[in-house]
Protein backbone atom coordinates (compact mmCIF):
# COMPACT_ATOMS: atom_id res chain seq x y z
CA UNK A 1 0.00 0.00 0.00
CA UNK A 2 1.25 3.48 -0.85
CA UNK A 3 2.64 5.19 2.22
CA UNK A 4 0.77 8.48 2.64
CA UNK A 5 1.42 8.98 6.35
CA UNK A 6 2.49 12.34 7.74
CA UNK A 7 5.04 12.44 10.56
CA UNK A 8 4.61 15.34 12.96
CA UNK A 9 7.54 15.97 15.28
CA UNK A 10 6.53 17.85 18.41
CA UNK A 11 3.32 17.57 20.43
CA UNK A 12 2.90 21.17 21.48
CA UNK A 13 -0.16 23.14 20.36
CA UNK A 14 0.94 23.52 16.73
CA UNK A 15 1.83 19.85 16.31
CA UNK A 16 -1.35 18.54 17.91
CA UNK A 17 -3.62 21.00 16.08
CA UNK A 18 -1.98 20.04 12.79
CA UNK A 19 -2.51 16.35 13.61
CA UNK A 20 -6.12 16.93 14.62
CA UNK A 21 -6.92 18.84 11.44
CA UNK A 22 -5.24 16.26 9.21
CA UNK A 23 -7.04 13.38 10.89
CA UNK A 24 -10.32 15.22 10.51
CA UNK A 25 -9.70 15.41 6.76
CA UNK A 26 -8.98 11.68 6.57
CA UNK A 27 -5.18 11.70 6.51
CA UNK A 28 -2.96 9.25 8.38
CA UNK A 29 -0.78 10.82 11.06
CA UNK A 30 2.04 9.80 13.38
CA UNK A 31 2.93 12.35 16.08
CA UNK A 32 6.02 11.99 18.27
CA UNK A 33 7.57 14.01 21.08
CA UNK A 34 10.96 13.68 22.76
CA UNK A 35 9.51 14.44 26.20
CA UNK A 36 8.63 11.51 28.41
CA UNK A 37 5.31 13.13 29.27
CA UNK A 38 3.52 16.43 28.79
CA UNK A 39 5.14 19.26 30.72
CA UNK A 40 3.80 20.85 33.88
CA UNK A 41 4.46 24.52 33.06
CA UNK A 42 2.21 26.86 31.10
CA UNK A 43 4.44 28.95 28.85
CA UNK A 44 1.65 31.20 27.57
CA UNK A 45 -1.64 32.48 28.95
CA UNK A 46 -3.26 34.42 26.10
CA UNK A 47 -5.64 32.68 23.68
CA UNK A 48 -6.85 34.89 20.85
CA UNK A 49 -10.35 35.06 19.43
CA UNK A 50 -9.08 33.67 16.13
CA UNK A 51 -7.57 30.68 17.92
CA UNK A 52 -10.85 30.00 19.75
CA UNK A 53 -12.76 29.97 16.47
CA UNK A 54 -10.21 27.61 14.91
CA UNK A 55 -10.44 25.21 17.85
CA UNK A 56 -14.23 25.10 17.68
CA UNK A 57 -14.07 24.43 13.95
CA UNK A 58 -11.80 21.45 14.69
CA UNK A 59 -14.34 19.90 17.05
CA UNK A 60 -13.75 21.40 20.47
CA UNK A 61 -17.04 22.48 22.07
CA UNK A 62 -18.44 25.99 21.71
CA UNK A 63 -18.47 26.08 25.50
CA UNK A 64 -14.65 26.05 25.62
CA UNK A 65 -14.62 29.73 26.58
CA UNK A 66 -16.77 29.12 29.67
CA UNK A 67 -13.69 28.05 31.64
CA UNK A 68 -11.56 30.88 30.22
CA UNK A 69 -11.23 34.47 31.44
CA UNK A 70 -12.26 37.05 28.81
CA UNK A 71 -9.91 40.00 28.45
CA UNK A 72 -11.97 43.00 29.47
CA UNK A 73 -9.72 45.29 31.51
CA UNK A 74 -6.04 46.22 31.31
CA UNK A 75 -3.94 48.58 33.45
CA UNK A 76 -0.76 50.29 32.31
CA UNK A 77 1.70 52.03 34.66
CA UNK A 78 4.96 53.90 34.17
CA UNK A 79 7.24 54.30 37.18
CA UNK A 80 4.27 53.07 39.28
CA UNK A 81 2.02 55.93 38.07
CA UNK A 82 -1.25 54.78 36.48
CA UNK A 83 -1.29 55.85 32.83
CA UNK A 84 -4.27 53.90 31.57
CA UNK A 85 -7.08 51.84 33.06
CA UNK A 86 -8.53 50.50 29.84
CA UNK A 87 -11.82 48.79 29.15
CA UNK A 88 -10.88 46.49 26.28
CA UNK A 89 -13.19 47.00 23.29
CA UNK A 90 -15.22 44.07 21.93
CA UNK A 91 -14.90 42.85 18.36
CA UNK A 92 -18.39 42.15 17.03
CA UNK A 93 -19.66 41.51 20.59
CA UNK A 94 -16.73 39.19 21.43
CA UNK A 95 -13.57 39.83 23.46
CA UNK A 96 -10.39 39.90 21.34
CA UNK A 97 -8.66 37.37 23.59
CA UNK A 98 -9.04 35.16 26.65
CA UNK A 99 -6.68 34.13 29.42
CA UNK A 100 -6.20 30.41 29.90
CA UNK A 101 -3.13 28.38 30.92
CA UNK A 102 -1.41 26.83 27.90
CA UNK A 103 -1.01 23.52 29.70
CA UNK A 104 -4.77 23.18 30.17
CA UNK A 105 -5.34 24.09 26.53
CA UNK A 106 -2.84 21.44 25.43
CA UNK A 107 -4.63 18.80 27.48
CA UNK A 108 -7.97 19.72 25.86
CA UNK A 109 -6.45 19.41 22.40
CA UNK A 110 -4.70 16.13 23.23
CA UNK A 111 -7.93 14.67 24.59
CA UNK A 112 -9.73 15.57 21.34
CA UNK A 113 -6.89 13.98 19.37
CA UNK A 114 -7.13 10.81 21.47
CA UNK A 115 -10.87 10.65 20.77
CA UNK A 116 -9.97 10.54 17.06
CA UNK A 117 -7.78 7.49 17.74
CA UNK A 118 -4.43 9.27 17.54
CA UNK A 119 -2.03 9.20 20.48
CA UNK A 120 1.23 11.07 20.98
CA UNK A 121 4.24 8.76 21.03
CA UNK A 122 6.24 10.23 23.89
CA UNK A 123 9.93 9.59 24.62
CA UNK A 124 10.44 9.25 20.86
CA UNK A 125 13.17 11.05 18.94
CA UNK A 126 13.90 11.80 15.32
CA UNK A 127 17.54 11.13 14.55
CA UNK A 128 17.88 11.53 10.80
CA UNK A 129 15.88 12.69 7.78
CA UNK A 130 16.50 11.64 4.20
CA UNK A 131 14.52 14.42 2.54
CA UNK A 132 13.36 13.83 -1.05
CA UNK A 133 10.92 15.76 -3.23
CA UNK A 134 8.04 13.29 -2.92
CA UNK A 135 8.81 11.54 0.37
CA UNK A 136 11.09 11.50 3.40
CA UNK A 137 12.74 8.64 5.24
CA UNK A 138 12.98 9.30 8.97
CA UNK A 139 15.08 7.45 11.51
CA UNK A 140 13.19 7.35 14.80
CA UNK A 141 14.33 6.13 18.21
CA UNK A 142 11.70 4.90 20.66
CA UNK A 143 12.42 2.86 23.80
CA UNK A 144 16.03 2.70 22.60
CA UNK A 145 14.87 0.92 19.43
CA UNK A 146 15.75 2.40 16.04
CA UNK A 147 13.28 2.27 13.17
CA UNK A 148 13.40 3.76 9.69
CA UNK A 149 10.08 4.69 8.12
CA UNK A 150 8.96 6.33 4.90
CA UNK A 151 6.54 9.27 5.13
CA UNK A 152 4.84 11.40 2.55
CA UNK A 153 5.98 14.42 4.55
CA UNK A 154 7.57 15.44 7.85
CA UNK A 155 6.24 18.46 9.74
CA UNK A 156 8.59 19.98 12.28
CA UNK A 157 6.59 21.45 15.15
CA UNK A 158 9.32 20.84 17.70
CA UNK A 159 9.95 24.31 19.01
CA UNK A 160 12.63 26.97 18.96
CA UNK A 161 15.46 24.43 19.17
CA UNK A 162 13.94 22.30 16.39
CA UNK A 163 15.77 19.08 15.56
CA UNK A 164 13.83 18.83 12.30
CA UNK A 165 15.06 22.28 11.28
CA UNK A 166 18.62 21.21 12.01
CA UNK A 167 18.40 17.84 10.25
CA UNK A 168 16.81 19.32 7.12
CA UNK A 169 19.31 22.23 7.07
CA UNK A 170 16.88 25.15 7.16
CA UNK A 171 18.45 28.56 7.68
CA UNK A 172 17.15 30.37 10.76
CA UNK A 173 17.85 34.08 10.40
CA UNK A 174 17.43 36.98 12.77
CA UNK A 175 18.77 38.34 16.02
CA UNK A 176 18.78 37.74 19.75
CA UNK A 177 17.77 40.54 22.08
CA UNK A 178 20.61 41.48 24.46
CA UNK A 179 18.60 41.26 27.69
CA UNK A 180 18.14 38.25 29.91
CA UNK A 181 14.41 37.79 30.53
CA UNK A 182 12.71 36.03 33.41
CA UNK A 183 9.28 34.48 33.91
CA UNK A 184 7.48 33.14 36.96
CA UNK A 185 4.09 31.89 38.06
CA UNK A 186 2.80 32.47 41.57
CA UNK A 187 -0.16 31.72 43.77
CA UNK A 188 -1.56 34.82 45.44
CA UNK A 189 -4.70 36.21 47.02
CA UNK A 190 -3.66 39.80 46.34
CA UNK A 191 -4.77 40.16 42.71
CA UNK A 192 -7.85 42.22 41.85
CA UNK A 193 -9.66 39.82 39.52
CA UNK A 194 -11.67 42.57 37.85
CA UNK A 195 -8.42 43.25 35.97
CA UNK A 196 -6.97 40.57 33.69
CA UNK A 197 -3.57 42.08 32.86
CA UNK A 198 -1.22 44.80 34.08
CA UNK A 199 1.89 46.30 32.54
CA UNK A 200 4.46 48.10 34.69
CA UNK A 201 7.05 50.03 32.68
CA UNK A 202 9.94 52.10 33.93
CA UNK A 203 11.66 55.08 32.36
CA UNK A 204 14.76 52.83 32.24
CA UNK A 205 13.16 50.47 29.72
CA UNK A 206 12.27 47.64 32.09
CA UNK A 207 8.82 46.13 31.68
CA UNK A 208 6.90 43.74 33.91
CA UNK A 209 3.79 42.17 32.36
CA UNK A 210 1.36 40.42 34.69
CA UNK A 211 -1.64 38.30 33.76
CA UNK A 212 -4.26 36.39 35.72
CA UNK A 213 -5.03 33.20 33.72
CA UNK A 214 -7.07 31.62 36.51
CA UNK A 215 -8.25 32.49 40.00
CA UNK A 216 -5.40 32.84 42.48
CA UNK A 217 -2.70 32.49 39.80
CA UNK A 218 -0.53 35.25 38.34
CA UNK A 219 2.10 34.87 35.63
CA UNK A 220 4.80 37.53 35.31
CA UNK A 221 7.26 38.20 32.48
CA UNK A 222 10.13 40.65 32.89
CA UNK A 223 12.69 41.78 30.30
CA UNK A 224 15.37 41.54 32.98
CA UNK A 225 16.61 38.92 35.45
CA UNK A 226 15.34 38.34 38.99
CA UNK A 227 11.60 38.57 38.51
CA UNK A 228 11.18 36.92 41.94
CA UNK A 229 12.03 40.13 43.79
CA UNK A 230 9.60 42.16 41.67
CA UNK A 231 6.75 39.73 42.35
CA UNK A 232 7.49 39.46 46.06
CA UNK A 233 7.40 43.24 46.27
CA UNK A 234 3.97 43.43 44.62
CA UNK A 235 2.54 40.23 46.16
CA UNK A 236 3.90 39.64 49.68
CA UNK A 237 1.80 36.48 49.98
CA UNK A 238 3.21 34.97 46.77
CA UNK A 239 4.04 31.27 46.58
CA UNK A 240 6.13 30.41 43.52
CA UNK A 241 5.04 27.58 41.25
CA UNK A 242 8.10 28.09 39.06
CA UNK A 243 10.54 30.72 37.82
CA UNK A 244 13.24 30.70 35.16
CA UNK A 245 15.42 32.97 33.06
CA UNK A 246 15.65 32.87 29.26
CA UNK A 247 16.83 34.72 26.16
CA UNK A 248 14.48 36.10 23.52
CA UNK A 249 15.18 36.02 19.79
CA UNK A 250 13.54 37.44 16.70
CA UNK A 251 14.20 34.81 14.04
CA UNK A 252 12.42 33.00 11.23
CA UNK A 253 13.08 30.69 8.33
CA UNK A 254 12.73 32.33 4.93
CA UNK A 255 11.36 29.09 3.48
CA UNK A 256 8.91 27.02 5.52
CA UNK A 257 9.13 24.06 3.11
CA UNK A 258 12.08 22.16 1.76
CA UNK A 259 11.16 19.16 -0.42
CA UNK A 260 9.00 16.98 1.86
CA UNK A 261 9.73 18.78 5.13
CA UNK A 262 7.67 21.65 6.57
CA UNK A 263 8.25 23.82 9.64
CA UNK A 264 5.52 25.45 11.73
CA UNK A 265 5.25 27.24 15.07
CA UNK A 266 8.41 28.07 16.98
CA UNK A 267 10.38 25.75 14.72
CA UNK A 268 9.74 28.27 11.93
CA UNK A 269 9.75 31.55 13.85
CA UNK A 270 10.43 32.91 17.33
CA UNK A 271 9.60 36.36 18.62
CA UNK A 272 9.24 38.54 21.68
CA UNK A 273 6.48 37.44 24.09
CA UNK A 274 5.18 41.03 23.99
CA UNK A 275 1.71 40.89 22.49
CA UNK A 276 1.19 37.21 23.27
CA UNK A 277 1.50 36.07 19.65
CA UNK A 278 3.68 32.94 19.91
CA UNK A 279 1.04 30.36 20.85
CA UNK A 280 -1.60 31.85 18.60
CA UNK A 281 0.59 32.18 15.53
CA UNK A 282 1.75 28.57 16.01
CA UNK A 283 -1.85 27.34 15.98
CA UNK A 284 -2.65 29.53 12.97
CA UNK A 285 0.32 27.94 11.15
CA UNK A 286 -1.00 24.47 11.90
CA UNK A 287 -4.52 25.25 10.71
CA UNK A 288 -3.37 26.86 7.47
CA UNK A 289 -0.89 24.14 6.57
CA UNK A 290 -3.21 21.23 7.34
CA UNK A 291 -5.98 22.75 5.20
CA UNK A 292 -3.67 23.28 2.24
CA UNK A 293 -1.72 20.02 2.13
CA UNK A 294 -2.22 18.21 -1.18
CA UNK A 295 -4.46 21.06 -2.38
CA UNK A 296 -2.63 24.37 -2.54
CA UNK A 297 0.76 23.98 -0.91
CA UNK A 298 2.26 26.93 -2.77
CA UNK A 299 -0.35 29.19 -1.21
CA UNK A 300 0.24 27.70 2.24
CA UNK A 301 3.96 28.33 1.99
CA UNK A 302 3.43 31.94 0.87
CA UNK A 303 0.83 32.59 3.57
CA UNK A 304 2.90 31.09 6.41
CA UNK A 305 5.97 33.08 5.50
CA UNK A 306 4.06 36.34 5.00
CA UNK A 307 2.16 35.97 8.27
CA UNK A 308 5.33 35.19 10.23
CA UNK A 309 7.07 38.23 8.75
CA UNK A 310 4.16 40.51 9.71
CA UNK A 311 3.86 39.11 13.21
CA UNK A 312 7.57 39.39 13.93
CA UNK A 313 7.51 43.00 12.77
CA UNK A 314 4.51 43.68 15.02
CA UNK A 315 6.05 42.07 18.13
CA UNK A 316 9.39 43.77 17.57
CA UNK A 317 7.67 47.14 17.25
CA UNK A 318 5.68 46.47 20.41
CA UNK A 319 8.82 45.52 22.28
CA UNK A 320 10.63 48.65 21.15
CA UNK A 321 7.73 50.74 22.43
CA UNK A 322 7.81 48.88 25.75
CA UNK A 323 11.58 49.08 26.28
CA UNK A 324 12.31 52.56 24.95
CA UNK A 325 14.09 55.10 27.11
CA UNK A 326 13.45 57.93 24.66
CA UNK A 327 11.52 60.73 26.40
CA UNK A 328 9.56 61.79 23.31
CA UNK A 329 8.53 58.26 22.32
CA UNK A 330 7.54 57.46 25.90
CA UNK A 331 5.41 60.61 26.04
CA UNK A 332 3.62 59.72 22.78
CA UNK A 333 3.13 56.10 23.85
CA UNK A 334 1.71 57.09 27.23
CA UNK A 335 -0.51 59.75 25.69
CA UNK A 336 -1.97 57.19 23.30
CA UNK A 337 -2.86 54.73 26.07
CA UNK A 338 -4.15 57.51 28.30
CA UNK A 339 -6.56 58.59 25.57
CA UNK A 340 -7.48 54.95 24.89
CA UNK A 341 -8.69 54.57 28.46
CA UNK A 342 -11.12 57.44 27.88
CA UNK A 343 -12.03 56.43 24.32
CA UNK A 344 -11.56 52.64 23.95
CA UNK A 345 -12.26 52.75 20.19
CA UNK A 346 -8.85 54.39 19.79
CA UNK A 347 -7.18 51.11 20.81
CA UNK A 348 -9.47 48.88 18.76
CA UNK A 349 -6.90 48.45 15.96
CA UNK A 350 -4.35 47.15 18.49
CA UNK A 351 -6.70 44.57 19.98
CA UNK A 352 -7.88 43.57 16.53
CA UNK A 353 -4.23 42.90 15.68
CA UNK A 354 -3.71 40.63 18.69
CA UNK A 355 -7.11 38.93 18.24
CA UNK A 356 -5.66 36.66 15.55
CA UNK A 357 -8.75 36.91 13.33
CA UNK A 358 -6.62 38.12 10.43
CA UNK A 359 -4.60 34.88 10.57
CA UNK A 360 -7.65 33.02 9.30
CA UNK A 361 -8.84 35.52 6.70
CA UNK A 362 -7.48 33.93 3.55
CA UNK A 363 -8.58 32.94 0.12
CA UNK A 364 -10.25 29.60 -0.45
CA UNK A 365 -7.75 26.78 -0.42
JOLIN-V289196 format. One record per backbone hydrogen bond with DSSP energy under -0.5 kcal/mol. CO is the residue of the C=O (numbers start at 1). NH is the residue of the N-H. E is the energy in kcal/mol with one decimal. If there is no record, write none. Layout:
BEGIN
<<CO | NH | E> <CO | NH | E>>
END
This chain:
BEGIN
<<2 | 4 | -0.8> <5 | 152 | -2.5> <5 | 153 | -1.0> <6 | 8 | -0.6> <6 | 30 | -2.6> <7 | 9 | -0.5> <7 | 155 | -3.1> <8 | 10 | -0.7> <8 | 32 | -2.5> <9 | 157 | -2.8> <12 | 16 | -2.5> <13 | 17 | -2.5> <14 | 18 | -2.2> <15 | 19 | -2.2> <16 | 20 | -2.8> <17 | 21 | -2.5> <18 | 22 | -2.3> <19 | 23 | -2.6> <20 | 24 | -2.1> <21 | 25 | -1.3> <22 | 27 | -2.6> <23 | 26 | -1.7> <28 | 6 | -2.1> <30 | 8 | -3.2> <31 | 121 | -2.6> <32 | 10 | -3.3> <33 | 124 | -2.1> <35 | 123 | -3.2> <41 | 43 | -0.8> <44 | 102 | -2.1> <45 | 100 | -3.1> <46 | 48 | -0.5> <47 | 98 | -2.8> <48 | 52 | -2.1> <49 | 53 | -2.2> <50 | 54 | -1.9> <51 | 55 | -2.5> <52 | 56 | -2.2> <53 | 57 | -1.8> <54 | 58 | -1.3> <55 | 60 | -2.1> <56 | 59 | -1.5> <61 | 64 | -1.8> <62 | 65 | -0.8> <63 | 66 | -2.1> <64 | 67 | -0.9> <65 | 68 | -1.4> <68 | 70 | -0.6> <69 | 99 | -3.0> <70 | 72 | -0.7> <72 | 88 | -2.0> <73 | 196 | -1.9> <73 | 197 | -1.0> <74 | 86 | -3.1> <75 | 199 | -2.4> <76 | 83 | -3.0> <76 | 84 | -1.9> <77 | 201 | -2.8> <78 | 81 | -2.1> <80 | 82 | -0.5> <81 | 78 | -2.3> <84 | 76 | -2.7> <84 | 86 | -0.6> <86 | 74 | -2.2> <86 | 88 | -0.8> <90 | 92 | -0.6> <91 | 94 | -1.3> <94 | 91 | -3.7> <96 | 49 | -2.4> <97 | 71 | -2.6> <98 | 47 | -3.1> <99 | 69 | -2.3> <101 | 105 | -1.9> <102 | 106 | -2.8> <103 | 107 | -1.9> <104 | 108 | -1.9> <105 | 109 | -2.3> <106 | 110 | -2.8> <107 | 111 | -2.2> <108 | 112 | -1.9> <109 | 113 | -2.2> <110 | 114 | -2.7> <111 | 115 | -1.9> <112 | 116 | -0.8> <113 | 116 | -0.8> <113 | 118 | -2.0> <114 | 117 | -1.9> <120 | 122 | -1.1> <121 | 33 | -2.1> <123 | 143 | -0.9> <125 | 127 | -0.5> <125 | 141 | -2.5> <128 | 139 | -2.6> <129 | 131 | -0.8> <130 | 132 | -0.6> <130 | 137 | -2.1> <132 | 260 | -0.6> <135 | 132 | -2.3> <136 | 151 | -2.8> <137 | 130 | -3.2> <138 | 140 | -0.6> <138 | 149 | -2.3> <139 | 127 | -3.3> <139 | 128 | -1.1> <140 | 142 | -0.5> <140 | 147 | -2.7> <141 | 125 | -2.8> <142 | 145 | -2.0> <145 | 142 | -2.5> <147 | 140 | -3.1> <149 | 138 | -2.8> <151 | 136 | -2.5> <153 | 7 | -2.4> <154 | 156 | -0.6> <154 | 262 | -2.6> <155 | 9 | -2.7> <155 | 157 | -0.8> <156 | 264 | -2.4> <157 | 12 | -0.5> <159 | 162 | -1.3> <162 | 166 | -1.2> <163 | 167 | -3.0> <164 | 168 | -2.4> <165 | 170 | -2.3> <166 | 169 | -1.1> <171 | 173 | -0.6> <173 | 252 | -2.3> <175 | 250 | -3.3> <179 | 181 | -0.6> <179 | 248 | -0.5> <181 | 246 | -2.3> <182 | 222 | -2.9> <183 | 244 | -2.4> <184 | 220 | -2.9> <185 | 241 | -3.1> <185 | 242 | -1.3> <186 | 218 | -2.1> <187 | 239 | -1.8> <191 | 193 | -0.9> <192 | 195 | -1.9> <196 | 212 | -1.9> <197 | 75 | -2.1> <198 | 210 | -3.2> <199 | 77 | -3.2> <199 | 201 | -0.6> <200 | 208 | -2.7> <201 | 79 | -3.0> <202 | 205 | -1.9> <206 | 202 | -1.5> <207 | 209 | -0.5> <207 | 223 | -1.4> <208 | 200 | -2.9> <208 | 210 | -0.5> <209 | 221 | -2.1> <210 | 198 | -2.4> <211 | 213 | -0.5> <211 | 219 | -2.4> <214 | 217 | -2.3> <216 | 188 | -2.1> <217 | 214 | -0.6> <218 | 186 | -2.8> <219 | 211 | -2.1> <220 | 184 | -2.1> <221 | 209 | -2.7> <222 | 182 | -2.5> <222 | 224 | -1.0> <226 | 229 | -0.6> <226 | 230 | -0.8> <227 | 231 | -2.4> <228 | 232 | -2.5> <229 | 233 | -1.7> <230 | 234 | -1.6> <231 | 235 | -2.9> <235 | 238 | -2.3> <239 | 187 | -2.7> <242 | 185 | -2.2> <244 | 183 | -2.6> <246 | 181 | -3.0> <248 | 177 | -2.6> <250 | 175 | -2.0> <251 | 270 | -2.7> <252 | 173 | -2.0> <256 | 263 | -1.9> <258 | 261 | -2.1> <260 | 154 | -2.5> <261 | 258 | -2.7> <262 | 156 | -3.4> <264 | 267 | -1.2> <265 | 268 | -1.9> <265 | 269 | -1.6> <268 | 253 | -2.3> <270 | 251 | -1.8> <273 | 276 | -2.3> <277 | 281 | -2.9> <278 | 282 | -2.0> <279 | 283 | -1.9> <280 | 284 | -2.2> <281 | 285 | -2.5> <282 | 286 | -1.9> <283 | 287 | -2.4> <284 | 288 | -2.5> <285 | 289 | -2.7> <286 | 290 | -2.3> <287 | 291 | -1.7> <288 | 292 | -1.4> <289 | 293 | -1.7> <292 | 295 | -2.7> <292 | 296 | -2.4> <296 | 300 | -1.9> <297 | 301 | -2.5> <298 | 302 | -2.0> <299 | 303 | -3.0> <300 | 304 | -2.9> <301 | 305 | -2.1> <302 | 306 | -2.3> <303 | 307 | -2.9> <304 | 308 | -2.1> <305 | 309 | -2.0> <306 | 310 | -2.2> <307 | 311 | -2.5> <308 | 312 | -2.6> <309 | 313 | -1.8> <310 | 314 | -2.4> <311 | 315 | -2.8> <312 | 316 | -2.1> <313 | 317 | -2.3> <314 | 318 | -2.5> <315 | 319 | -2.4> <316 | 320 | -2.3> <317 | 321 | -2.1> <318 | 322 | -2.1> <319 | 323 | -2.8> <320 | 324 | -1.0> <326 | 330 | -2.5> <327 | 331 | -2.1> <328 | 332 | -2.3> <329 | 333 | -2.8> <330 | 334 | -2.7> <331 | 335 | -2.3> <332 | 336 | -2.2> <333 | 337 | -2.0> <334 | 338 | -2.1> <335 | 339 | -2.4> <336 | 340 | -2.1> <337 | 341 | -1.3> <338 | 342 | -0.7> <339 | 342 | -0.7> <339 | 343 | -2.7> <343 | 346 | -2.5> <344 | 347 | -1.3> <345 | 348 | -1.1> <347 | 351 | -1.9> <348 | 352 | -2.2> <349 | 353 | -1.8> <350 | 354 | -1.8> <351 | 355 | -0.8> <353 | 356 | -0.7> <355 | 50 | -3.1> <356 | 359 | -1.0> <356 | 360 | -0.5> <357 | 360 | -0.8> <358 | 361 | -0.9> <360 | 362 | -1.2>>
END
